[in-house]
Amino acid sequence: MEPSRTRIVIIDDSDLIRGLLWQILEKIEGVEIVGQAANGETGIARVRELRPDIVTLDLRLNGVSGMDVLREIQTLPDRPMVIVLTDFPFSSYRRRCLELGAAHFLDKASEIPKLTELIRNHRWVHST
């Protein structure tokens, strides 16, 4: 029996960042990038439709904000683990995101290696 794959949706307004994250995350064994979104509204729709295990979420999005996406995700019956990945790693944002249900809050500029570690660890926990 093949272990299940960890399904990820990437929500970020930057084409460059989404592409970079896709390239990095698809190299992790057992991970499948099932979707992406460039804005909050599309991000919410992708999460509802694709039911990922993990969502990487930028805070600064066009239209619906990352905080609003986080709030909406918390209303879903099968909530994915949300990893906020932002260029604005202020302590007030960190505190608010964690209050709203984010599992992790990372700085895009310095914590991409931690993102891959978190996903590898999540994969290991859910495949055993």
C-alpha positions, 0 to 999 in steps of 0.5 A: 500500500502506497502512503498518501501524499501530502497535498499543498496549495500555495497562496501568494500574489507574486508569480515569482514566489509561487514558482519558487515555492513550487520548485522547492516543495515539489522536490520533497518526497511524498509532497504534491502541489495540488494548486495555487492562487494569486489572490485571496478569493481564488485561494479560498476557492482552491482550498475548499475545492482541493482540500489540501493538507497544507496551505502556504499563505501570504498575508498581503494579497489583492482583494481578500487579505491573507488574514481573511483567508486564514479566518475563512479556512478556520470555518472549514470542516477539514482544516489544513495546516496553514503556514503563513509565509510573509515579507512582514514578520512583525510580532503583532502579525505573528500573534494575530495569525496564530490566534486565527489558527495558523500553525506557523508564521515564517519570514520569506526572507530567511525561513524558507529552509524552515518551511521545508523542514516543517513540511517534511516533518508533517509528511513523516508524522502523517505517513506513519 
